[in-house]
Amino acid sequence: MTKILLSLHVLAAIIAVGPVTVAASMFPATLRRVHDDADPGDARTTLRTLHRICRVYAGIGVAVPLFGLATASSLGVLGDAWLITSILLTAAAAGVLALLVLPAQDRALAEAAGPPAPSAQAPLRPGRLAVLTGVFNLLWATVTVLMIIRPGSTTGV
């Protein structure tokens, strides 16, 4: 059963987290095109598609920690420091995505749709969104490395 849970955990990570990291990373560059192009229609459509990918796959990504916890329980490593660190980093990545990246994308889409309201905040800078996305991606990369190296591993790798 452990092998099945681990397989589902890895597949969920590849299928769910991969598209979010790619789509979120492409969003700031596309947002720059919206600001720079005289006719940003195609770029707006791409922005909406990238945002939809981020939202949908973020929801599917909930399966990653669920399968991960089930796998860890099956392996008897729930109290290991590397796993606790991974759980904390995963929670941080989820927080960055849900509380910073996705709302910033929502705001960017609203700004790209038309002129801002007179009392609106300063326009969202693509560079700020790129930094937030980079933090999200770095957190996931760190979790991935911890999952592969995991101190005390019985694989000897």
Backbone bond lengths (Angstrom), bond angles and torsions (degrees), N, CA, C in turn:
res aa  C-N    CA-C-N  psi(-1)  N-CA   C-N-CA  omega(-1)  CA-C   N-CA-C  phi
1 M - - - 1.455 - - 1.539 111.16 -
2 T 1.336 116.26 -33.64 1.460 120.48 179.97 1.522 111.03 -60.66
3 K 1.321 117.07 -41.20 1.463 120.26 -179.23 1.525 111.11 -65.36
4 I 1.310 116.68 -36.84 1.463 120.62 178.28 1.528 109.62 -66.91
5 L 1.337 116.81 -46.13 1.464 120.48 179.49 1.532 111.11 -62.01
6 L 1.330 116.60 -43.12 1.457 119.92 179.09 1.525 110.64 -64.04
7 S 1.313 116.96 -41.16 1.468 120.74 177.88 1.527 110.78 -61.86
8 L 1.315 117.27 -43.95 1.467 120.90 178.64 1.533 111.10 -64.88
9 H 1.328 115.91 -38.57 1.464 120.67 178.21 1.532 110.72 -62.07
10 V 1.317 117.01 -48.46 1.467 121.24 -179.27 1.529 110.65 -66.11
11 L 1.321 117.21 -44.12 1.471 119.93 178.24 1.528 111.54 -61.53
12 A 1.330 116.57 -43.44 1.466 119.62 178.64 1.523 110.23 -61.57
13 A 1.334 117.56 -39.96 1.458 120.61 179.56 1.526 111.01 -64.06
14 I 1.315 116.03 -44.10 1.466 119.65 -179.21 1.530 111.06 -67.32
15 I 1.319 115.80 -45.75 1.464 120.59 -174.65 1.522 112.42 -74.73
16 A 1.337 118.20 -34.07 1.464 120.26 -175.38 1.522 112.87 -96.80
17 V 1.318 117.38 -49.53 1.459 119.54 -174.19 1.528 111.22 -75.17
18 G 1.315 117.43 -36.97 1.461 120.73 -179.97 1.521 113.30 -54.60
19 P 1.326 118.54 -53.77 1.468 119.11 179.68 1.525 113.69 -61.55
20 V 1.333 117.53 -35.40 1.465 119.45 179.05 1.521 110.19 -65.27
21 T 1.334 116.98 -44.79 1.464 118.87 -177.99 1.527 111.11 -64.80
22 V 1.316 116.85 -39.37 1.470 119.80 179.96 1.531 110.61 -70.10
23 A 1.321 117.25 -49.46 1.466 120.27 -177.75 1.528 111.17 -64.49
24 A 1.323 117.09 -41.60 1.463 119.81 179.16 1.527 110.89 -65.09
25 S 1.320 116.71 -35.78 1.465 120.91 178.90 1.527 111.92 -69.73
26 M 1.313 117.73 -31.89 1.466 121.72 179.68 1.531 112.30 -78.46
27 F 1.323 117.16 -22.78 1.459 121.91 -174.17 1.537 113.08 -58.95
28 P 1.353 120.02 -50.06 1.476 118.78 -178.38 1.527 113.67 -60.59
29 A 1.314 118.09 -40.01 1.469 120.34 178.95 1.529 110.73 -64.76
30 T 1.305 116.53 -39.02 1.464 120.28 178.15 1.520 110.15 -68.59
31 L 1.335 116.24 -36.72 1.461 120.07 176.82 1.530 110.40 -62.28
32 R 1.320 117.03 -39.03 1.474 120.44 176.29 1.529 110.39 -59.73
33 R 1.347 116.14 -40.33 1.474 119.59 178.73 1.523 111.03 -63.13
34 V 1.346 116.59 -37.50 1.467 119.96 178.07 1.521 109.65 -61.10
35 H 1.333 116.90 -41.91 1.468 120.95 -178.92 1.525 112.02 -72.12
36 D 1.334 117.52 -32.32 1.468 121.44 -172.87 1.525 114.28 -91.18
37 D 1.320 118.41 -28.47 1.460 121.18 -174.86 1.520 111.63 -79.15
38 A 1.317 114.62 146.00 1.464 120.31 175.53 1.530 110.03 -71.61
39 D 1.329 116.76 -35.10 1.464 122.30 178.15 1.528 108.02 -124.97
40 P 1.355 117.01 87.48 1.463 120.40 -173.08 1.534 114.67 -86.42
41 G 1.315 118.20 22.04 1.465 121.35 -176.66 1.514 113.87 -55.70
42 D 1.343 117.10 -49.65 1.467 120.18 -179.89 1.519 111.55 -64.83
43 A 1.322 116.56 -38.61 1.456 120.24 -179.82 1.530 110.45 -66.32
44 R 1.316 118.19 -37.47 1.478 121.26 176.30 1.516 110.65 -62.72
45 T 1.326 116.38 -42.63 1.470 119.88 177.69 1.518 110.25 -61.96
46 T 1.321 117.02 -42.16 1.462 120.99 178.54 1.524 110.36 -63.97
47 L 1.338 117.34 -40.85 1.466 120.89 177.28 1.522 111.01 -57.92
48 R 1.321 116.34 -46.70 1.475 120.25 -179.61 1.529 110.42 -61.70
49 T 1.319 116.57 -40.89 1.471 120.57 179.65 1.521 110.91 -65.91
50 L 1.321 117.27 -45.33 1.465 120.75 179.36 1.523 111.20 -62.08
51 H 1.325 116.08 -40.87 1.467 119.94 179.17 1.534 110.70 -65.29
52 R 1.311 116.10 -41.62 1.468 119.86 178.55 1.526 110.49 -62.08
53 I 1.326 117.03 -42.17 1.472 120.83 177.15 1.523 109.63 -59.51
54 C 1.326 116.90 -45.55 1.469 120.23 -179.69 1.528 111.34 -60.73
55 R 1.321 116.99 -45.74 1.467 120.26 -178.33 1.533 112.00 -65.99
56 V 1.305 117.02 -48.23 1.466 120.36 -176.24 1.530 110.98 -65.02
57 Y 1.333 116.09 -48.68 1.456 118.64 -177.21 1.527 112.69 -73.17
58 A 1.328 117.85 -23.10 1.470 119.91 172.66 1.524 109.31 -65.19
59 G 1.322 116.40 -40.13 1.470 120.23 176.44 1.519 112.21 -64.08
60 I 1.320 115.68 -43.88 1.466 120.16 178.18 1.530 110.18 -66.33
61 G 1.336 116.52 -30.42 1.455 121.54 -178.52 1.512 114.49 -62.91
62 V 1.326 118.09 -15.07 1.462 120.91 176.09 1.534 110.22 -59.18
63 A 1.317 116.96 -26.49 1.469 120.59 179.29 1.523 112.20 -65.60
64 V 1.326 117.58 -26.84 1.472 120.76 -176.54 1.520 111.19 -61.24
65 P 1.347 119.84 -56.21 1.461 117.79 179.22 1.528 113.26 -68.07
66 L 1.319 117.28 -29.25 1.465 118.65 177.86 1.526 111.09 -63.87
67 F 1.333 116.83 -48.96 1.461 119.65 176.51 1.532 111.03 -66.49
68 G 1.323 116.62 -33.41 1.455 120.72 178.16 1.522 111.78 -63.96
69 L 1.323 116.66 -45.33 1.464 119.90 178.30 1.523 111.61 -65.03
70 A 1.325 116.28 -39.61 1.466 119.24 177.34 1.524 110.96 -63.67
71 T 1.324 117.01 -40.63 1.463 121.66 178.04 1.527 110.35 -65.27
72 A 1.314 116.83 -46.03 1.466 120.95 -179.83 1.514 111.31 -61.85
73 S 1.316 116.60 -39.93 1.462 120.42 177.24 1.515 110.40 -63.61
74 S 1.314 116.59 -43.27 1.461 121.91 179.16 1.531 111.81 -62.78
75 L 1.334 116.21 -34.75 1.462 121.39 179.64 1.531 112.36 -84.51
76 G 1.319 117.36 -12.60 1.455 121.53 -179.16 1.519 113.74 73.25
77 V 1.337 117.44 33.53 1.468 121.18 -177.26 1.533 112.60 -116.38
78 L 1.314 117.70 19.45 1.464 120.45 -175.77 1.530 112.92 -60.13
79 G 1.317 118.49 -27.32 1.461 120.77 -178.88 1.512 114.54 -94.70
80 D 1.319 118.39 1.23 1.465 121.08 -178.03 1.529 111.02 -71.13
81 A 1.332 114.55 141.55 1.469 120.69 -176.00 1.528 112.05 -59.77
82 W 1.340 117.98 -40.62 1.463 120.49 -178.11 1.520 110.83 -63.78
83 L 1.340 116.12 -34.82 1.463 119.45 -179.64 1.527 110.47 -74.23
84 I 1.309 116.88 -42.20 1.462 120.09 178.22 1.529 109.71 -61.42
85 T 1.331 116.38 -42.16 1.470 120.58 176.39 1.527 110.40 -60.92
86 S 1.318 116.59 -43.48 1.471 120.67 178.72 1.518 111.71 -62.44
87 I 1.322 116.14 -40.02 1.470 120.26 178.79 1.529 110.17 -63.74
88 L 1.333 116.41 -44.27 1.467 120.18 179.14 1.530 111.55 -63.96
89 L 1.335 116.91 -42.39 1.462 120.34 178.31 1.530 111.64 -66.62
90 T 1.327 116.45 -36.81 1.464 120.38 177.06 1.525 110.36 -64.44
91 A 1.336 116.21 -42.99 1.467 120.29 177.48 1.533 110.34 -62.79
92 A 1.330 116.26 -40.09 1.469 119.72 177.84 1.529 110.59 -63.75
93 A 1.329 116.92 -43.61 1.472 120.47 178.98 1.524 110.74 -62.36
94 A 1.330 116.62 -43.12 1.465 120.33 178.41 1.525 110.46 -63.02
95 G 1.331 116.65 -40.01 1.460 120.47 177.97 1.512 112.34 -64.23
96 V 1.330 116.81 -44.63 1.467 120.67 178.42 1.529 109.58 -59.99
97 L 1.334 116.33 -43.92 1.464 119.58 -178.99 1.529 110.88 -66.16
98 A 1.325 116.50 -51.71 1.466 120.30 -173.77 1.526 113.79 -72.93
99 L 1.327 116.84 -34.89 1.460 119.81 -173.50 1.524 114.53 -98.84
100 L 1.341 117.09 -20.03 1.459 119.48 -176.41 1.531 113.13 -121.07
101 V 1.331 117.14 -54.03 1.467 120.01 -173.44 1.532 111.53 -69.54
102 L 1.321 117.49 -54.61 1.470 119.45 -176.97 1.533 112.53 -62.51
103 P 1.345 119.61 -43.69 1.467 118.15 175.44 1.532 112.99 -63.00
104 A 1.329 117.39 -36.33 1.468 119.62 176.90 1.523 110.41 -65.27
105 Q 1.332 117.10 -38.47 1.460 119.94 176.24 1.526 110.72 -64.73
106 D 1.336 116.75 -41.38 1.470 120.32 176.26 1.528 110.54 -57.02
107 R 1.322 115.13 -47.54 1.463 120.28 -179.97 1.521 111.19 -62.61
108 A 1.323 117.00 -42.67 1.465 120.67 179.39 1.525 110.91 -62.58
109 L 1.326 116.70 -39.64 1.463 120.10 177.80 1.518 111.11 -64.51
110 A 1.319 116.90 -41.53 1.468 120.45 178.98 1.525 110.29 -64.06
111 E 1.332 116.81 -41.78 1.465 120.37 178.81 1.525 111.34 -66.83
112 A 1.326 116.68 -36.39 1.463 120.69 -178.48 1.524 111.79 -72.84
113 A 1.332 116.43 -21.08 1.462 120.40 -177.58 1.519 112.53 -73.26
114 G 1.308 116.96 -25.55 1.462 118.27 -178.85 1.500 111.21 -179.77
115 P 1.322 116.24 -175.16 1.465 119.77 -179.21 1.527 110.41 -65.71
116 P 1.341 117.17 141.52 1.460 119.76 -179.73 1.517 111.90 -69.52
117 A 1.312 115.24 154.73 1.457 120.58 176.22 1.530 108.25 -66.76
118 P 1.342 117.91 153.58 1.467 120.56 -176.71 1.536 113.36 -57.49
119 S 1.299 118.63 -34.00 1.465 120.95 -176.91 1.532 112.30 -94.14
120 A 1.292 116.82 10.21 1.460 119.98 -176.55 1.525 111.33 -69.65
121 Q 1.335 115.09 160.36 1.465 121.61 176.88 1.522 109.13 -67.97
122 A 1.327 114.42 173.05 1.463 119.35 174.88 1.522 108.47 -62.09
123 P 1.324 118.06 146.45 1.467 120.46 -179.03 1.531 111.63 -57.13
124 L 1.297 115.08 145.20 1.462 121.65 178.96 1.521 109.48 -68.63
125 R 1.311 116.34 130.55 1.457 120.95 179.11 1.526 109.09 -88.55
126 P 1.329 117.82 130.95 1.469 120.70 178.25 1.527 112.53 -57.55
127 G 1.327 117.19 -32.93 1.463 120.18 179.95 1.517 112.39 -62.66
128 R 1.325 117.35 -38.97 1.467 121.20 178.54 1.526 109.92 -64.91
129 L 1.308 116.09 -43.15 1.461 120.09 178.06 1.522 110.82 -64.76
130 A 1.312 117.43 -36.64 1.470 120.84 177.82 1.526 110.74 -64.00
131 V 1.324 117.22 -38.68 1.469 120.65 177.99 1.527 110.29 -65.26
132 L 1.322 117.41 -45.95 1.464 120.76 178.87 1.527 110.79 -59.55
133 T 1.318 115.92 -43.42 1.456 120.58 178.43 1.520 110.82 -64.50
134 G 1.317 116.76 -39.70 1.461 120.59 177.60 1.517 112.17 -62.34
135 V 1.322 117.63 -39.75 1.471 121.57 176.63 1.519 109.79 -62.99
136 F 1.331 116.83 -45.05 1.465 121.03 177.24 1.528 110.58 -57.64
137 N 1.322 116.45 -48.25 1.467 120.63 -178.72 1.526 111.84 -65.11
138 L 1.310 117.50 -38.81 1.463 121.42 178.80 1.529 111.09 -64.92
139 L 1.316 117.01 -40.20 1.468 119.90 177.02 1.524 110.87 -61.38
140 W 1.345 116.87 -44.38 1.466 119.90 179.44 1.518 111.37 -66.68
141 A 1.315 117.20 -37.93 1.466 119.95 178.15 1.525 110.37 -63.30
142 T 1.323 116.76 -40.33 1.464 120.35 178.61 1.522 111.10 -64.28
143 V 1.316 117.13 -42.53 1.472 120.42 177.04 1.525 109.82 -61.18
144 T 1.318 117.10 -42.66 1.467 120.61 179.77 1.519 110.74 -60.79
145 V 1.321 116.93 -44.58 1.467 120.11 179.16 1.527 110.31 -63.00
146 L 1.321 117.18 -42.91 1.470 119.77 177.70 1.527 111.81 -60.96
147 M 1.325 115.87 -38.21 1.470 119.47 179.31 1.526 111.66 -66.85
148 I 1.297 116.73 -31.33 1.470 120.19 -178.79 1.529 110.51 -82.61
149 I 1.318 117.40 -46.02 1.453 121.30 -176.09 1.515 111.83 -80.06
150 R 1.289 117.04 -38.94 1.460 126.64 -173.33 1.530 113.67 16.28
151 P 1.300 114.19 106.56 1.465 119.36 179.44 1.526 112.01 -54.82
152 G 1.293 116.27 138.31 1.460 120.86 -178.39 1.518 113.16 82.45
153 S 1.310 116.24 12.72 1.455 121.27 -178.90 1.533 111.06 -58.93
154 T 1.298 114.84 141.99 1.462 120.23 177.65 1.520 112.01 -85.43
155 T 1.339 116.36 -4.19 1.473 118.54 -179.05 1.508 112.07 -80.01
156 G 1.332 117.33 -17.55 1.456 120.77 179.79 1.522 113.15 76.37
157 V 1.320 117.58 7.81 1.460 120.79 -179.98 1.497 110.23 -86.36
